[in-house]
Amino acid sequence: MAPGVRAVLTGICLATFANICWSYPTWDNPWWPRDLLEKFDATFEELERQRPPQGPFVCTTLKSWRVENLIASGTEGDRIDRIIGYGCEQPASSQTTWICEPSRPDTVCAGPVLGTVFNWEKEREAGPGQTSMMEEEDVEVGPGDINTVVLAMRFTDEEEGEEEETVQGDKTKDDAQAVDERGAEDSSLQVVEDWPVQNLELGQVSGVAVCPAGHVHVFHRGDRVWDSSSFDDENMYQQQDLGPIQTDTVVELDPSTGDLVRSWGKGIFFLPHGLAMDGDGNYWLTDVAMHQVFKFPASGDSVPLLTLGEAFQPGSDDKHFCKPTDVAVDDSTGDFFVADGYCNSRVMKFSKDGALLLQWGRPSPPGYGLSGPPPGTFRIPHSLAMVPDRGEVCVADRENGRVQCFDIREGKFTRMFREREFGGRVFAVDYNPDQGGVLHLVNGPTLVGATLPVEGFTVRFNDGEILDTWRPTARGFSQPHDVASAPDDSAVYVAEIGPNKVWKFVPANEQPNVI
């Protein structure tokens, strides 16, 4: 571990469970392997292969717990860089605590299924004192939630600014630094620095799309933030009493200047997520709080043309969704696909009238190692992209760090894109037929492992070769959430949920002519 860095694992008593305390592994209580404690920044695969040598230990739901409590109770809260939660899968019952005994198959957990619950990370802007705390969305895997068992906190000396040397797969910190030294200037896609020209007041920007006319459309959350208090253990939204967002949540921008063309969506949505547009300019939107999918006309009327799902009622049957993430539309037939989503790990195909035609997908099993989980399994299908000239739909399989593509007629797996450079996470994917067919995708902050840059990728569809990487600065993105490209691939747009912003990228040889 590099100078100025130390890892600390702690125990916590929660007020909501006043009679229960959890003794997390510490240096003095090493029932977790010491080498795992020293290398908690290992890959997901490494974590999932390792098991505590003895038990039992207590799992618990911590949905109501707030990271702020830990920061406030610590004497060095201002120096926390990152807090990562690992956990075990909740059983099908509604228990709030249960015992896992790895050596006893009759207990509710045959062993811990490790995964990341959240990544609370401090963004460093210009140096000490100019930081902000950001929370990643809860990661939910499998039939139940992943609930915290181990909290790993990394403290970094702010004066020296030294970071821990970590390894992910075959990528070391030196590899990441080599990528960083390349910087953003060597990319063929360059950020348009002053786009949009005017300052837009946006909340968390969860979706971005480009209509057939080339205008940029943005879906944002206004004053709402998705945090650990937003949902209970049953995925029920906990802030209905606030009512719908009272600002326009859909914004249309001029592609050249970024000037506001129009906005709409006030008083409709509670927690926006996915945005797609079809060939007629209709809007397809998902709301994770409402567990619903909507089709709105190109005019942006307040009355949807189509609504699927039951408001605020999560479910896994044919009539319900659970935090649906995105939509993709087959313009040749009007059929559309829904990524569902944070809880159900499936893709659903509907007719243009909303009749269910097909569905596929299941949660990825644990312990799959470096080869990756089987095709057709997901850890949050987070984004969809139609590939009309190939008859395929592609899925950003977020926490598996890959893109999977499927035949649109039968949902059969066709191909996969999974590279070390993605860093273990892929948040969004977009397809453009230009250059013989390319995917634009964005990864996300690496929750564990090497500090690879958060950036965008242009990938050739035929063979998966990475043609280009691009980012707004040498440091990379912070929290990219969605990506879209202009119909002629003359520009690529990236939405971020922190900072709340939309970035525009254009080919380097066109940069002087922009704006």
C-alpha positions, 0 to 999 in steps of 0.5 A, a space after each residue: 500500500 502506497 504511502 499516505 494511504 490506509 484501508 480501514 474496515 469498521 463495525 457499526 450499530 444502527 439505530 433502526 436495529 438497536 439491539 443488533 451490532 455487526 462486527 465487521 472484519 478488522 486487522 485485529 479480527 481477521 476472520 476475512 482473509 488478510 490478503 483480501 483485507 489488504 487488497 479490497 480493491 481487487 476485481 469482482 471476480 477475485 472477490 467472488 472467488 474468496 470466501 470467509 474461512 469460518 462463520 457464522 456472520 450476520 447479513 443485514 439489509 441496510 437500505 435505510 442507512 446513510 453514508 453520511 452517518 459514517 462520515 459524520 461519526 468519523 474523525 477523519 470524514 473529510 479525508 475519505 476518498 471512497 466507501 465501498 460496500 460488499 455484501 451477500 444476497 438476501 434470501 427470498 423471504 423478507 428477513 432483515 437479518 439472517 445468518 450465513 454459515 459457509 460450512 453449513 448448506 442448511 443456512 439461508 446463505 451457502 456462502 457470501 455472494 460478494 458484490 458492490 452495493 454502492 460507491 461513494 466517492 469524493 471528486 477531486 477538482 483542483 485540489 484539497 478543499 475543492 471536493 464534493 461527495 457523490 453517490 453511485 446508484 445502488 447496485 442490485 444483482 440477482 433475485 434479491 438485493 446485495 446487502 452490506 456485510 463489509 465496508 471498505 473505506 479508503 483514506 488518501 493523504 490530501 496533501 501528497 495526493 498519493 493513490 493506492 497501487 491497485 490491479 484489475 485483471 492484467 491492468 495495473 496502475 502503470 497501465 492506467 497512467 499510460 492511458 492517462 498520459 495519452 490524454 484526450 487530445 489524441 482522440 479523433 473525437 474532441 469535446 466542444 468546450 463551450 457547448 452548450 453556450 448558455 448555462 442550463 439548470 439541470 438536475 441529474 442527467 439520466 438520458 440523452 437522445 438525438 431525434 431524426 432532425 438532429 436536435 438533442 433531447 435531455 431527460 433530467 431529474 430536477 431537484 430529485 436525487 436517487 440515493 439510499 433512502 429512495 427505495 425500501 427493501 421491496 423496491 417501493 419508492 419512498 418519496 411519493 409524498 413529494 409529488 412529481 417533479 415541478 420543473 420541466 424534465 425533458 429539454 430540447 437543445 439546438 445541436 449547433 449552439 446548445 441553445 434551449 429550443 423547448 422544454 416540457 415534462 413538469 408534473 409528470 415524472 418522479 425519478 427519470 431514467 431512460 430516454 429514447 426517440 423513434 423515427 417519428 420523433 416520439 419520446 420513449 421514457 422510463 421512470 424507475 420510481 413509478 416502475 413504468 414505461 411511457 410513449 409521448 408524442 413528438 409534440 411533448 404533450 402532457 398525455 402519453 400515447 402509451 403507458 406500460 406498468 402499474 404506477 409505483 408497483 414493482 413486479 416481475 410478471 408480464 404486466 409489471 416492471 421493476 426500475 426499468 432502465 431504457 427503451 429501443 424501438 424497431 422503426 421498421 415494425 414499431 415493436 419496442 424493447 424494454 430493459 428491465 432493469 435494476 431488479 429483473 435482469 431481463 429484456 422484454 419485446 412488445 408490439 407497437 400497441 404494447 402487447 408482450 411478444 417475447 422476453 429473455 434474460 436472467 441474473 448472472 450467477 456468482 463465481 464465474 471468474 475471469 471468463 465472465 458470466 454466461 451470455 443472456 445473463 445480466 447484472 443490470 441491463 442499463 441501456 439499449 441500442 437498436 442495430 437495424 441493419 443487422 436485425 439486432 438489439 444490443 444491451 449495456 450489461 452494466 455491472 458485467 462490464 460488457 455489451 451483449 447483442 441479440 437477434 430481435 426476432 427471437 432474442 437469441 444471443 449473437 455477439 458480445 463486446 467485453 474488453 479490459 479497457 472498459 474497466 468492468 462497467 458499461 453504462 450505456 451503448 449507442 449504435 451508428 451505421 457510419 464507418 460500416 457500423 460502430 458502437 459508441 459506449 461509455 464505462 463508469 467509475 471502477 468500483 474496485 480495481 485499477 484507476 482506469 479512466 472513465 471514458 467513451 469508446 468507439 468500437 467497430 461492430 463487425 469485429 469489436 476492435 476499439 477504434 477510438 477512446 474519448 473524454 472531456 479531459 485527461 482525467 476523464 468523465 465523472 459519472 457518465 450515464 447515457 450516450 447518443 449520436 447524431 444520425 450522420 455520426 457527426 457528433 456524440 453526446 454524453 449525459 452525466 449525473 454528476 456533474 449534471 451536464 451534457 457533453 458534445 464531441 465532434 471529430 477533431 478535424 471539424 472542431 474549428 467549425 463548431 458553433 
